[in-house]
Amino acid sequence: MPTEIKIPTLGESIASGLISQWHKKDGDAVKSGDVLLTLETDKVAQEIAAEADGVLRITAQEGDDVPVGAVVGTIEEGTGAAPASAAPEPEAKPAEPVKEEKPAAAEPAPAPAAKAPESQLRLVPKENAPAPRKADAEGRTTRKKMTPLRRRIAEQLVNAQRTAAILTTFNEVDMTAIMEMRKQLQDSFVKKHGVKLGFMSFFVKAVVDALKAVPQLNVRVDGEEIITNNFYDVGVAVGTEKGLIVPVLRDCDQKSFADIEKDILAYAAKAKEGKIGLDDLTGGVFTISNGGVYGSLLSTPILNPPQSGILGMHSIQQRPVALNGQVVIRPMMYLAVSYDHRVVDGKEAVTFLVRIKECLENPTRLLVGA
């Protein structure tokens, strides 16, 4: 009896998904555990594997939007050898008649037919002109359906701007101390932990410190109530080929710099392989977005609902600054904090950002918890 390939339950509030890719062809022999297809939902991309050995029969195609529980194919008993060997034969036969038709096609092409259009083109250029422009236009653009993930991103961004009173405050941070600390500790850090000491772990720890100092940014709005979070799960925005996702680093207040760096690398690997799960993306209380990796100098990040705050990092640039009455060149970064003005006042947002600046310019306080 054939084994049905069904769309599994994908998570709360997810009713359907889009088949973005079949990894096997119709008639292929598959084994239990083989990845058959990738299904995109409005939150994540999920791979569906075979549950039995046999021959794959596909009934739903790439680009189809299928509901949870739908049967998109079957796995029949067998090896799949017969369909594979029979397929090339019909393809080889049509190749011979094509060669015989080419000489016949060349005979009815008389020389006078090539001369006739010369006068016609001179007499009626305006009437013929629109035709090539229309043909060219058909190749100048392409159209494809928006993926569920892209639709979800769009909905989230529009919803954030429609429902929250978003305001952004800016500051700048001197990255000298962090860069020097990383240079001094990098070799021993890699030797001990097997990962590099990056900038992001400093920013995550600085955000946790600032959230503790200004808990008004660690809240979310639920109807007419304000819910204060007493934990520190920080989301880190990651750009992928399919769109922006925000995996969440759990309990960052309890983790070391090495733990955070390892978590970031693990999420990066999962995102590259398309294996980010729904649980990886939910439950964050605050988000960090690093536009600096793409060369952004300054931006106003958009909130990630239902969170009330997001920190934007930007490019590090050597700039002249005044220090102790002198102009010196320092590696500077602009910081931006966007916040929901419904529940966060300007004073609280500015205090929060200044606290982050102080932590980054004096990173030893993050190590000793001062």
Residue frames as qw, qx, qy, qz and C-alpha x, y, z in Angstrom:
[[0.000, 0.888, 0.460, 0.000, 0.00, 0.00, 0.00],
 [0.407, 0.572, -0.047, 0.711, 1.47, 3.40, -0.95],
 [0.416, -0.488, -0.413, 0.647, 2.69, 5.70, 1.83],
 [0.140, 0.899, 0.324, 0.259, 1.08, 9.13, 1.64],
 [0.440, 0.050, -0.167, 0.881, 3.24, 12.26, 1.86],
 [0.183, -0.842, -0.495, -0.110, 1.22, 14.67, 3.98],
 [0.134, 0.628, -0.195, 0.741, 1.85, 18.25, 5.02],
 [0.496, -0.306, -0.693, 0.424, 2.47, 18.04, 8.78],
 [0.277, -0.916, -0.289, 0.033, 1.26, 20.42, 11.47],
 [0.564, 0.486, -0.105, 0.660, 3.63, 23.36, 11.18],
 [0.253, -0.063, -0.433, 0.863, 2.90, 25.32, 14.32],
 [0.057, 0.644, 0.609, -0.460, 0.25, 27.41, 15.94],
 [0.269, 0.768, 0.125, -0.567, -1.70, 29.68, 13.54],
 [0.060, 0.441, -0.687, -0.574, -0.01, 28.18, 10.44],
 [0.752, 0.290, 0.418, -0.419, -2.66, 26.69, 8.15],
 [0.839, 0.525, 0.132, 0.057, -0.76, 26.20, 4.90],
 [0.440, -0.597, 0.428, 0.517, 2.58, 26.34, 3.16],
 [0.595, 0.724, -0.188, -0.295, 4.08, 26.79, -0.29],
 [0.913, -0.027, 0.286, 0.290, 6.08, 24.02, -1.97],
 [0.052, 0.895, -0.294, -0.330, 9.23, 25.91, -2.87],
 [0.300, 0.578, -0.730, -0.207, 11.26, 22.93, -4.12],
 [0.988, -0.055, 0.066, -0.128, 11.03, 19.20, -4.75],
 [0.225, -0.707, 0.656, 0.136, 14.44, 17.67, -4.05],
 [0.415, -0.028, 0.889, 0.194, 13.48, 14.43, -5.83],
 [0.355, 0.180, -0.460, -0.793, 11.78, 13.89, -9.19],
 [0.831, 0.075, 0.191, -0.518, 8.63, 11.94, -9.95],
 [0.932, 0.275, -0.231, -0.056, 9.61, 8.29, -10.34],
 [0.221, 0.629, -0.657, 0.353, 12.83, 8.57, -8.32],
 [0.766, -0.262, -0.568, 0.145, 13.72, 5.84, -5.87],
 [0.167, -0.711, 0.306, -0.611, 13.84, 7.23, -2.33],
 [0.553, -0.091, -0.755, 0.340, 14.82, 5.90, 1.06],
 [0.468, -0.787, -0.402, 0.004, 13.34, 6.61, 4.45],
 [0.503, -0.641, -0.037, 0.578, 14.86, 9.84, 5.77],
 [0.411, 0.208, 0.385, 0.799, 15.61, 11.34, 2.34],
 [0.109, 0.497, 0.210, -0.835, 14.59, 14.99, 2.07],
 [0.401, 0.493, 0.730, 0.252, 11.73, 15.12, -0.43],
 [0.144, 0.747, 0.346, 0.549, 10.64, 18.76, -0.49],
 [0.236, -0.112, -0.353, 0.899, 11.03, 22.16, 1.13],
 [0.124, -0.745, -0.620, -0.213, 7.87, 23.84, 2.36],
 [0.176, 0.175, -0.189, 0.950, 7.81, 27.58, 3.04],
 [0.209, -0.726, -0.648, 0.094, 5.35, 29.00, 5.56],
 [0.024, 0.914, 0.103, 0.392, 4.77, 32.56, 6.67],
 [0.513, -0.822, 0.246, -0.031, 7.41, 32.07, 9.37],
 [0.419, -0.539, 0.697, 0.219, 9.97, 29.43, 8.38],
 [0.660, 0.399, -0.538, -0.341, 11.07, 27.02, 5.67],
 [0.673, -0.316, 0.622, -0.246, 10.73, 23.35, 6.63],
 [0.313, 0.347, -0.821, -0.327, 12.06, 20.21, 4.98],
 [0.854, -0.053, 0.248, -0.453, 9.82, 17.15, 4.71],
 [0.035, -0.449, 0.883, 0.134, 11.50, 13.74, 4.60],
 [0.675, 0.024, -0.622, -0.396, 10.39, 10.36, 3.30],
 [0.615, -0.386, 0.496, -0.477, 8.87, 7.97, 5.81],
 [0.890, 0.045, 0.451, -0.050, 9.40, 4.81, 3.76],
 [0.260, -0.336, 0.700, 0.574, 11.50, 3.29, 0.97],
 [0.553, 0.504, 0.663, -0.014, 10.05, 3.13, -2.53],
 [0.334, 0.311, 0.460, 0.762, 9.23, 5.11, -5.67],
 [0.026, 0.423, 0.287, -0.859, 8.15, 8.74, -5.40],
 [0.147, 0.559, 0.672, 0.463, 4.93, 9.84, -7.11],
 [0.092, -0.201, -0.199, 0.955, 4.35, 13.60, -7.02],
 [0.077, 0.655, 0.733, 0.167, 0.81, 15.01, -7.07],
 [0.076, -0.963, -0.184, 0.181, 1.44, 18.63, -6.05],
 [0.677, 0.497, 0.027, 0.542, 3.88, 20.86, -7.91],
 [0.438, -0.192, -0.182, 0.859, 6.43, 23.53, -6.95],
 [0.076, -0.158, -0.127, -0.976, 4.67, 26.82, -6.29],
 [0.491, -0.485, -0.627, -0.362, 1.47, 25.16, -5.02],
 [0.241, -0.382, 0.462, -0.763, 0.02, 26.52, -1.79],
 [0.603, -0.172, -0.764, -0.153, -1.09, 23.45, 0.16],
 [0.556, -0.631, 0.110, -0.530, -3.00, 23.24, 3.46],
 [0.207, -0.408, 0.832, -0.316, -1.85, 21.33, 6.52],
 [0.657, 0.073, 0.686, -0.304, -2.86, 17.68, 6.15],
 [0.692, 0.593, -0.129, -0.391, -2.92, 17.74, 2.35],
 [0.839, -0.067, 0.472, 0.262, -1.44, 14.79, 0.43],
 [0.218, 0.833, -0.303, -0.409, 1.22, 16.06, -1.99],
 [0.484, 0.484, -0.704, -0.189, 2.51, 12.70, -3.18],
 [0.938, -0.248, 0.140, -0.198, 2.97, 9.03, -2.40],
 [0.027, -0.581, 0.810, 0.080, 5.77, 6.53, -2.02],
 [0.924, 0.121, -0.115, -0.345, 5.01, 3.27, -3.79],
 [0.775, -0.361, 0.503, 0.125, 6.73, -0.03, -3.18],
 [0.814, 0.533, 0.103, 0.206, 9.50, -0.72, -5.67],
 [0.671, -0.288, 0.127, 0.671, 12.97, 0.43, -6.71],
 [0.186, 0.870, 0.028, -0.455, 12.14, 3.04, -9.31],
 [0.402, -0.316, 0.655, 0.556, 14.48, 1.43, -11.86],
 [0.418, 0.457, 0.736, 0.275, 11.80, 0.84, -14.52],
 [0.182, 0.934, 0.286, -0.112, 10.57, 4.43, -14.80],
 [0.239, -0.790, 0.333, 0.455, 14.14, 5.72, -14.96],
 [0.413, -0.165, 0.744, 0.498, 15.20, 3.36, -17.82],
 [0.373, 0.587, 0.695, 0.181, 12.01, 3.87, -19.83],
 [0.030, 0.879, 0.192, -0.436, 12.19, 7.66, -19.78],
 [0.176, -0.563, 0.450, 0.670, 15.11, 8.27, -22.21],
 [0.422, 0.193, 0.804, 0.373, 13.61, 6.18, -25.09],
 [0.290, 0.807, 0.512, 0.046, 10.84, 8.57, -26.19],
 [0.105, -0.897, 0.109, 0.416, 13.27, 11.50, -26.01],
 [0.394, -0.362, 0.648, 0.542, 15.75, 9.87, -28.44],
 [0.458, 0.417, 0.741, 0.259, 13.19, 9.15, -31.21],
 [0.240, 0.913, 0.303, -0.128, 11.96, 12.68, -31.94],
 [0.295, -0.709, 0.334, 0.547, 15.53, 13.82, -32.54],
 [0.465, 0.020, 0.712, 0.526, 15.75, 12.08, -35.97],
 [0.307, 0.730, 0.574, 0.208, 12.73, 13.73, -37.70],
 [0.115, -0.921, -0.052, 0.369, 14.00, 17.17, -36.70],
 [0.363, -0.450, 0.540, 0.611, 17.14, 16.71, -38.78],
 [0.368, 0.320, 0.759, 0.432, 15.09, 15.66, -41.85],
 [0.126, 0.868, 0.476, -0.065, 12.89, 18.78, -41.66],
 [0.278, -0.713, 0.116, 0.634, 15.75, 21.29, -41.78],
 [0.265, -0.073, 0.617, 0.737, 16.59, 20.86, -45.52],
 [0.085, 0.615, 0.727, 0.294, 12.88, 21.12, -46.42],
 [0.169, -0.859, -0.323, 0.359, 12.60, 24.31, -44.42],
 [0.314, -0.490, 0.297, 0.757, 15.44, 25.88, -46.39],
 [0.305, 0.257, 0.714, 0.575, 13.80, 25.35, -49.86],
 [0.059, 0.792, 0.573, 0.203, 10.70, 27.57, -49.49],
 [0.289, -0.768, -0.087, 0.565, 12.78, 30.59, -48.59],
 [0.598, 0.603, 0.305, 0.431, 12.89, 32.43, -51.99],
 [0.446, -0.041, -0.037, 0.894, 15.17, 35.39, -52.55],
 [0.068, -0.528, -0.312, -0.787, 12.36, 37.86, -53.53],
 [0.549, -0.697, -0.455, -0.070, 10.71, 37.46, -50.14],
 [0.601, -0.399, -0.196, 0.664, 13.78, 38.96, -48.48],
 [0.248, 0.140, 0.196, 0.938, 13.69, 42.07, -50.73],
 [0.188, -0.656, -0.578, -0.448, 10.01, 42.89, -50.32],
 [0.452, -0.740, -0.416, 0.276, 10.15, 44.21, -46.75],
 [0.451, -0.107, 0.012, 0.886, 12.72, 46.89, -47.68],
 [0.071, -0.362, -0.315, -0.875, 10.14, 49.15, -49.32],
 [0.514, -0.621, -0.549, -0.222, 7.48, 48.28, -46.81],
 [0.578, -0.458, -0.358, 0.573, 9.66, 49.33, -43.91],
 [0.226, 0.006, 0.081, 0.971, 10.21, 52.75, -45.51],
 [0.241, -0.421, -0.475, -0.734, 6.52, 53.31, -46.21],
 [0.633, -0.601, -0.276, -0.403, 4.98, 52.33, -42.88],
 [0.414, 0.246, -0.670, 0.564, 7.54, 52.62, -40.08],
 [0.322, -0.300, 0.366, -0.820, 5.03, 54.10, -37.60],
 [0.847, -0.133, -0.144, -0.494, 2.59, 51.22, -37.88],
 [0.866, 0.085, -0.472, 0.141, 5.26, 48.56, -37.32],
 [0.170, 0.556, -0.517, 0.629, 7.14, 50.40, -34.55],
 [0.600, -0.461, 0.318, -0.571, 4.90, 49.43, -31.59],
 [0.962, -0.002, -0.229, -0.146, 5.21, 45.70, -32.23],
 [0.683, 0.261, -0.512, 0.450, 8.93, 45.28, -31.37],
 [0.105, -0.473, 0.436, -0.758, 8.56, 47.55, -28.34],
 [0.808, -0.287, 0.073, -0.509, 5.78, 45.32, -27.03],
 [0.935, 0.096, -0.330, 0.093, 7.88, 42.22, -27.61],
 [0.406, 0.421, -0.510, 0.631, 10.88, 43.78, -25.88],
 [0.407, -0.493, 0.287, -0.714, 8.76, 44.75, -22.89],
 [0.929, -0.201, -0.168, -0.261, 7.79, 41.14, -22.35],
 [0.849, 0.084, -0.356, 0.381, 11.40, 40.25, -21.65],
 [0.163, 0.586, -0.305, 0.733, 12.23, 43.29, -19.53],
 [0.452, -0.409, 0.449, -0.654, 10.31, 42.21, -16.43],
 [0.419, -0.059, -0.906, -0.023, 9.49, 38.98, -14.63],
 [0.567, -0.404, 0.099, -0.711, 6.61, 38.21, -12.32],
 [0.501, -0.036, -0.855, 0.132, 6.45, 35.66, -9.53],
 [0.589, -0.667, -0.359, -0.284, 4.26, 35.06, -6.54],
 [0.125, -0.685, 0.496, -0.519, 5.46, 36.45, -3.22],
 [0.514, 0.004, -0.836, 0.189, 6.61, 33.65, -0.91],
 [0.572, -0.683, -0.443, -0.104, 4.78, 33.11, 2.39],
 [0.624, -0.372, -0.220, 0.651, 7.90, 34.20, 4.28],
 [0.223, 0.147, 0.155, 0.951, 8.16, 37.44, 2.28],
 [0.329, -0.605, -0.457, -0.563, 4.43, 38.08, 2.75],
 [0.643, -0.613, -0.412, 0.204, 4.82, 37.58, 6.49],
 [0.494, -0.170, -0.081, 0.849, 7.76, 39.98, 6.63],
 [0.001, -0.362, -0.308, -0.880, 5.75, 42.59, 4.74],
 [0.493, -0.650, -0.487, -0.311, 2.76, 42.15, 7.03],
 [0.651, -0.479, -0.345, 0.478, 4.92, 42.45, 10.14],
 [0.361, -0.020, 0.029, 0.932, 6.59, 45.65, 8.97],
 [0.187, -0.455, -0.374, -0.787, 3.35, 47.29, 7.91],
 [0.599, -0.613, -0.508, -0.083, 1.65, 46.16, 11.12],
 [0.580, -0.319, -0.295, 0.689, 4.46, 47.60, 13.22],
 [0.152, 0.079, 0.096, 0.981, 4.16, 51.02, 11.62],
 [0.349, -0.470, -0.487, -0.648, 0.38, 50.96, 11.73],
 [0.668, -0.579, -0.461, -0.082, -0.09, 49.90, 15.36],
 [0.650, -0.447, -0.215, 0.575, 2.94, 51.36, 17.19],
 [0.070, 0.997, -0.015, 0.002, 4.08, 54.94, 17.69],
 [0.868, 0.011, 0.026, 0.495, 7.63, 54.37, 16.46],
 [0.011, 0.983, -0.178, 0.040, 10.29, 56.93, 17.32],
 [0.879, 0.153, -0.156, 0.425, 14.07, 56.67, 16.92],
 [0.277, -0.936, 0.205, 0.070, 16.88, 58.20, 18.94],
 [0.795, 0.481, -0.224, 0.295, 20.55, 58.22, 17.90],
 [0.461, -0.817, 0.319, 0.132, 23.99, 58.26, 19.46],
 [0.683, 0.576, -0.440, 0.096, 27.51, 57.23, 18.54],
 [0.834, -0.517, 0.181, 0.062, 30.01, 54.96, 20.22],
 [0.158, 0.765, -0.624, -0.038, 33.80, 54.89, 20.18],
 [0.986, 0.016, -0.114, -0.121, 34.73, 51.28, 19.38],
 [0.285, 0.700, -0.605, 0.251, 38.41, 51.65, 20.36],
 [0.435, -0.440, 0.680, -0.392, 38.17, 49.77, 23.68],
 [0.899, 0.118, 0.331, -0.260, 36.28, 46.80, 22.21],
 [0.755, 0.606, -0.250, 0.030, 38.63, 46.52, 19.24],
 [0.106, 0.662, -0.673, 0.313, 41.67, 46.57, 21.51],
 [0.634, -0.274, 0.610, -0.387, 40.15, 44.00, 23.87],
 [0.926, 0.308, 0.121, -0.180, 39.30, 41.68, 20.97],
 [0.556, 0.685, -0.450, 0.139, 42.85, 42.00, 19.65],
 [0.139, -0.575, 0.711, -0.380, 44.35, 41.13, 23.04],
 [0.620, -0.130, 0.661, -0.402, 42.03, 38.22, 23.83],
 [0.758, 0.379, -0.223, -0.482, 41.30, 36.74, 20.41],
 [0.482, 0.390, -0.784, -0.007, 43.98, 34.04, 20.28],
 [0.051, -0.114, 0.872, -0.473, 43.37, 32.75, 23.80],
 [0.604, 0.188, 0.311, -0.710, 39.60, 32.99, 23.32],
 [0.744, 0.362, -0.403, -0.390, 39.68, 30.89, 20.13],
 [0.341, 0.326, -0.864, 0.176, 42.04, 28.38, 21.72],
 [0.197, -0.028, 0.779, -0.594, 39.80, 27.95, 24.75],
 [0.541, 0.346, 0.469, -0.607, 36.33, 28.09, 23.18],
 [0.459, 0.165, 0.786, 0.380, 36.84, 27.18, 19.52],
 [0.252, 0.813, 0.476, 0.221, 35.05, 30.32, 18.25],
 [0.352, 0.313, -0.039, 0.881, 36.10, 33.89, 17.57],
 [0.129, -0.586, -0.489, 0.634, 35.21, 36.76, 19.87],
 [0.223, 0.520, 0.500, 0.656, 32.99, 38.93, 17.68],
 [0.067, -0.207, 0.120, -0.969, 31.33, 42.29, 18.14],
 [0.538, -0.390, -0.468, -0.583, 27.81, 40.89, 18.50],
 [0.634, -0.368, -0.630, 0.257, 28.39, 39.27, 21.90],
 [0.244, -0.095, -0.297, 0.918, 29.43, 42.68, 23.27],
 [0.297, -0.185, -0.218, -0.911, 26.28, 44.26, 21.91],
 [0.631, -0.371, -0.634, -0.249, 24.05, 41.49, 23.26],
 [0.544, -0.317, -0.558, 0.541, 25.58, 41.85, 26.71],
 [0.076, 0.000, -0.103, 0.992, 25.28, 45.65, 26.53],
 [0.450, -0.312, -0.431, -0.717, 21.59, 45.34, 25.61],
 [0.643, -0.401, -0.648, 0.075, 20.97, 43.02, 28.57],
 [0.385, -0.203, -0.392, 0.811, 22.71, 45.48, 30.89],
 [0.126, -0.094, -0.108, -0.982, 20.63, 48.36, 29.50],
 [0.545, -0.371, -0.584, -0.473, 17.37, 46.39, 29.77],
 [0.575, -0.395, -0.611, 0.375, 18.10, 45.75, 33.42],
 [0.236, -0.178, -0.217, 0.931, 18.88, 49.43, 33.99],
 [0.364, 0.176, -0.061, -0.913, 15.84, 50.64, 32.00],
 [0.273, 0.164, 0.947, -0.048, 13.20, 47.88, 32.21],
 [0.451, 0.573, 0.251, -0.637, 10.63, 50.08, 30.45],
 [0.418, 0.521, -0.544, -0.508, 12.06, 48.83, 27.14],
 [0.081, 0.105, -0.991, -0.024, 11.59, 45.20, 28.14],
 [0.437, 0.311, 0.584, -0.609, 7.81, 45.34, 27.76],
 [0.008, -0.167, -0.766, -0.621, 5.10, 44.52, 25.25],
 [0.434, 0.066, 0.156, -0.885, 1.57, 45.79, 24.76],
 [0.056, -0.225, -0.963, -0.140, -1.33, 43.35, 24.99],
 [0.140, -0.740, -0.615, -0.233, -4.58, 45.22, 24.33],
 [0.177, -0.881, 0.011, -0.438, -4.87, 47.77, 27.14],
 [0.790, -0.592, 0.116, 0.110, -2.27, 46.04, 29.32],
 [0.293, 0.784, -0.536, 0.109, 1.51, 46.40, 29.51],
 [0.975, -0.207, -0.041, 0.067, 3.39, 43.14, 30.09],
 [0.061, -0.846, 0.528, -0.038, 6.88, 43.43, 31.57],
 [0.910, 0.191, -0.359, 0.076, 9.30, 40.67, 30.67],
 [0.527, -0.759, 0.376, -0.073, 11.56, 39.47, 33.46],
 [0.837, -0.073, 0.430, 0.331, 13.85, 37.49, 31.16],
 [0.036, 0.780, -0.344, -0.521, 16.37, 38.43, 28.47],
 [0.696, 0.234, 0.620, 0.277, 15.84, 36.56, 25.20],
 [0.061, 0.717, -0.201, -0.665, 17.44, 38.77, 22.56],
 [0.778, 0.506, 0.368, 0.061, 16.73, 38.41, 18.84],
 [0.276, -0.525, 0.450, 0.667, 19.49, 38.96, 16.27],
 [0.660, 0.645, 0.098, -0.372, 18.29, 39.87, 12.78],
 [0.482, -0.266, 0.713, 0.434, 19.87, 37.71, 10.08],
 [0.526, 0.564, -0.205, -0.603, 19.56, 38.33, 6.34],
 [0.590, -0.023, 0.790, 0.167, 19.02, 35.21, 4.21],
 [0.059, 0.002, 0.681, 0.730, 18.36, 34.61, 0.51],
 [0.151, -0.524, -0.794, -0.267, 14.67, 34.21, 1.30],
 [0.244, -0.804, -0.195, -0.506, 14.33, 37.24, 3.55],
 [0.008, -0.527, 0.541, -0.656, 15.03, 38.61, 7.00],
 [0.748, -0.402, -0.522, -0.078, 14.65, 36.30, 9.98],
 [0.170, -0.698, 0.407, -0.563, 15.23, 36.97, 13.69],
 [0.757, -0.146, -0.620, 0.145, 16.46, 33.91, 15.62],
 [0.448, -0.803, 0.075, -0.387, 16.37, 34.38, 19.38],
 [0.443, 0.307, -0.698, 0.471, 19.30, 33.93, 21.79],
 [0.654, -0.592, -0.417, -0.218, 17.81, 32.58, 25.02],
 [0.687, -0.702, -0.109, 0.156, 18.59, 33.78, 28.56],
 [0.570, 0.625, -0.180, 0.503, 21.47, 36.02, 27.48],
 [0.316, -0.810, 0.290, -0.401, 21.89, 37.30, 31.03],
 [0.841, -0.398, 0.362, -0.067, 23.01, 33.81, 32.07],
 [0.900, 0.334, 0.113, 0.257, 25.32, 33.14, 29.13],
 [0.507, -0.534, 0.261, 0.625, 28.99, 33.90, 28.64],
 [0.263, 0.697, -0.330, -0.580, 30.45, 35.70, 25.65],
 [0.033, -0.263, 0.915, 0.305, 31.54, 32.31, 24.27],
 [0.326, 0.368, 0.849, -0.193, 28.04, 30.84, 24.67],
 [0.373, 0.743, 0.201, -0.518, 26.53, 33.75, 22.75],
 [0.171, 0.608, -0.593, -0.500, 29.09, 33.49, 19.94],
 [0.153, -0.045, 0.978, 0.135, 28.43, 29.75, 19.64],
 [0.377, 0.544, 0.668, -0.340, 24.67, 30.31, 19.51],
 [0.325, 0.745, -0.114, -0.571, 25.09, 32.90, 16.76],
 [0.084, 0.429, -0.809, -0.392, 27.24, 30.55, 14.67],
 [0.260, 0.179, 0.946, -0.071, 24.75, 27.71, 15.18],
 [0.407, 0.677, 0.425, -0.442, 21.87, 29.88, 13.99],
 [0.233, 0.684, -0.415, -0.553, 23.89, 31.06, 10.99],
 [0.057, -0.200, 0.944, 0.255, 24.52, 27.44, 9.98],
 [0.311, 0.414, 0.826, -0.223, 20.85, 26.51, 10.40],
 [0.351, 0.738, 0.129, -0.561, 19.76, 29.54, 8.37],
 [0.140, 0.542, -0.658, -0.503, 22.16, 28.64, 5.54],
 [0.034, -0.008, 0.989, 0.142, 20.79, 25.09, 5.48],
 [0.467, -0.240, -0.371, -0.766, 17.19, 26.29, 5.70],
 [0.548, -0.251, -0.791, 0.108, 16.63, 24.47, 8.99],
 [0.089, -0.150, 0.397, -0.901, 15.56, 27.37, 11.21],
 [0.208, -0.431, -0.878, -0.024, 12.53, 26.21, 13.17],
 [0.250, -0.752, -0.338, -0.508, 9.51, 28.12, 14.44],
 [0.677, -0.667, -0.235, 0.203, 10.70, 27.81, 18.04],
 [0.626, -0.054, 0.022, 0.778, 13.97, 29.51, 17.05],
 [0.140, 0.395, 0.258, 0.871, 12.12, 32.68, 16.01],
 [0.423, -0.696, -0.391, -0.429, 9.60, 33.22, 18.79],
 [0.680, -0.614, -0.345, 0.201, 9.67, 34.69, 22.28],
 [0.516, 0.176, -0.136, 0.827, 12.26, 37.47, 21.93],
 [0.222, -0.800, -0.423, 0.364, 11.95, 40.58, 24.10],
 [0.003, 0.872, -0.195, -0.449, 14.30, 42.88, 22.14],
 [0.846, 0.420, 0.228, 0.235, 16.03, 42.80, 18.73],
 [0.287, -0.675, 0.358, 0.578, 19.46, 43.82, 17.43],
 [0.736, 0.627, 0.245, 0.074, 19.84, 44.58, 13.72],
 [0.492, -0.524, 0.352, 0.600, 23.33, 44.94, 12.24],
 [0.590, 0.788, 0.172, -0.044, 23.06, 46.94, 9.03],
 [0.147, -0.843, 0.450, 0.256, 26.76, 47.69, 9.29],
 [0.632, -0.138, 0.714, 0.268, 27.69, 44.35, 7.71],
 [0.549, 0.599, 0.523, 0.259, 26.12, 45.65, 4.48],
 [0.407, 0.205, 0.108, 0.884, 27.77, 49.07, 4.72],
 [0.189, -0.830, -0.434, -0.294, 24.91, 51.03, 6.29],
 [0.290, 0.299, -0.327, 0.848, 26.08, 54.25, 7.94],
 [0.220, 0.072, 0.485, -0.843, 22.77, 55.23, 9.57],
 [0.339, -0.277, -0.746, -0.502, 19.21, 53.90, 9.57],
 [0.481, -0.216, 0.358, -0.771, 15.96, 53.88, 11.55],
 [0.131, -0.005, -0.990, -0.061, 15.17, 50.23, 12.35],
 [0.601, -0.278, -0.264, -0.701, 11.52, 49.12, 12.49],
 [0.515, -0.328, 0.627, -0.483, 10.16, 47.37, 15.57],
 [0.360, 0.051, -0.912, -0.190, 9.71, 43.61, 15.61],
 [0.621, -0.340, 0.071, -0.702, 6.19, 43.25, 17.12],
 [0.315, -0.861, -0.346, -0.200, 5.20, 42.74, 19.86],
 [0.638, -0.218, -0.217, 0.706, 8.55, 44.04, 21.13],
 [0.050, -0.963, -0.237, 0.115, 8.89, 47.66, 22.17],
 [0.144, -0.874, 0.357, 0.297, 12.52, 48.26, 21.21],
 [0.901, 0.301, 0.139, 0.279, 15.17, 47.49, 18.59],
 [0.344, -0.756, 0.304, 0.467, 18.85, 48.49, 18.38],
 [0.750, 0.654, 0.036, 0.095, 20.43, 49.30, 15.02],
 [0.605, -0.496, 0.342, 0.521, 24.19, 48.80, 14.58],
 [0.547, 0.832, 0.001, -0.093, 26.04, 50.43, 11.69],
 [0.787, 0.428, -0.185, 0.403, 29.40, 50.60, 9.94],
 [0.590, -0.657, 0.015, 0.468, 32.54, 51.38, 11.91],
 [0.520, 0.748, 0.070, 0.407, 34.29, 54.38, 10.36],
 [0.561, -0.204, -0.170, 0.784, 37.47, 56.23, 11.23],
 [0.035, 0.858, 0.320, 0.401, 36.28, 59.75, 12.05],
 [0.266, 0.319, -0.365, 0.834, 37.75, 62.85, 13.74],
 [0.505, -0.719, -0.463, -0.121, 36.35, 63.41, 17.23],
 [0.044, -0.745, 0.332, -0.576, 37.15, 65.80, 20.06],
 [0.850, -0.335, -0.381, 0.138, 38.86, 64.08, 23.01],
 [0.609, -0.561, -0.147, 0.541, 40.34, 65.95, 25.97],
 [0.013, 0.874, -0.047, -0.484, 40.47, 69.15, 23.98],
 [0.114, -0.459, 0.688, 0.550, 42.16, 67.58, 20.98],
 [0.786, 0.383, -0.104, -0.474, 40.95, 66.27, 17.64],
 [0.311, -0.347, 0.878, 0.104, 41.79, 62.58, 17.25],
 [0.596, 0.169, -0.578, -0.532, 40.84, 59.86, 14.77],
 [0.410, -0.137, 0.808, -0.400, 38.72, 57.10, 16.30],
 [0.166, -0.150, -0.896, -0.384, 36.73, 54.08, 15.02],
 [0.341, 0.113, 0.381, -0.852, 33.17, 55.34, 15.48],
 [0.070, -0.303, -0.904, -0.293, 29.78, 53.68, 15.03],
 [0.404, -0.189, 0.000, -0.895, 26.36, 55.31, 14.93],
 [0.010, -0.217, -0.950, 0.225, 23.74, 53.60, 17.07],
 [0.408, -0.197, -0.228, -0.862, 19.97, 53.90, 16.69],
 [0.065, 0.203, 0.913, -0.349, 17.23, 52.75, 19.05],
 [0.396, -0.260, -0.412, -0.778, 13.66, 52.67, 17.75],
 [0.016, -0.143, -0.847, 0.512, 10.99, 52.30, 20.40],
 [0.179, -0.600, -0.704, -0.335, 7.24, 52.27, 20.89],
 [0.035, 0.277, -0.228, 0.933, 6.42, 55.72, 22.21],
 [0.618, -0.479, -0.370, -0.502, 3.08, 54.46, 23.53],
 [0.844, -0.498, -0.196, 0.036, 4.86, 52.76, 26.43],
 [0.717, -0.163, -0.047, 0.676, 8.41, 54.15, 26.33],
 [0.000, -0.976, -0.103, 0.191, 9.10, 57.83, 27.00],
 [0.546, 0.763, -0.218, 0.269, 11.90, 59.73, 25.30],
 [0.268, -0.771, 0.511, -0.271, 13.85, 60.07, 28.54],
 [0.841, -0.226, 0.484, -0.086, 13.82, 56.29, 29.03],
 [0.857, 0.479, 0.113, 0.153, 14.89, 55.60, 25.44],
 [0.297, 0.840, -0.338, 0.304, 17.78, 58.08, 25.62],
 [0.500, -0.632, 0.542, -0.239, 18.90, 56.70, 28.99],
 [0.938, 0.048, 0.342, -0.015, 18.78, 53.19, 27.54],
 [0.739, 0.623, -0.043, 0.252, 20.95, 54.13, 24.56],
 [0.002, 0.842, -0.436, 0.318, 23.45, 56.05, 26.69],
 [0.743, -0.434, 0.487, -0.149, 23.76, 53.00, 28.92],
 [0.923, 0.292, 0.198, 0.153, 24.62, 50.86, 25.88],
 [0.427, 0.817, -0.221, 0.319, 27.19, 53.44, 24.78],
 [0.339, -0.754, 0.491, -0.275, 28.82, 53.40, 28.24],
 [0.891, -0.181, 0.415, -0.040, 28.99, 49.60, 28.27],
 [0.841, 0.475, 0.111, 0.234, 30.61, 49.46, 24.84],
 [0.279, 0.835, -0.282, 0.381, 33.12, 52.21, 25.50],
 [0.223, -0.562, 0.697, -0.385, 34.08, 50.58, 28.81],
 [0.790, 0.029, -0.515, -0.330, 33.58, 46.85, 28.04],
 [0.294, 0.181, -0.832, 0.435, 35.30, 45.67, 31.22],
 [0.429, -0.087, 0.429, -0.790, 32.12, 46.57, 33.10],
 [0.822, 0.093, -0.276, -0.490, 30.34, 43.87, 31.09],
 [0.637, 0.211, -0.724, 0.161, 32.86, 41.29, 32.29],
 [0.203, 0.030, -0.723, 0.660, 32.59, 42.21, 35.97],
 [0.220, -0.634, -0.728, -0.138, 28.92, 43.22, 35.94],
 [0.237, -0.339, -0.301, 0.859, 29.57, 46.78, 37.13]]
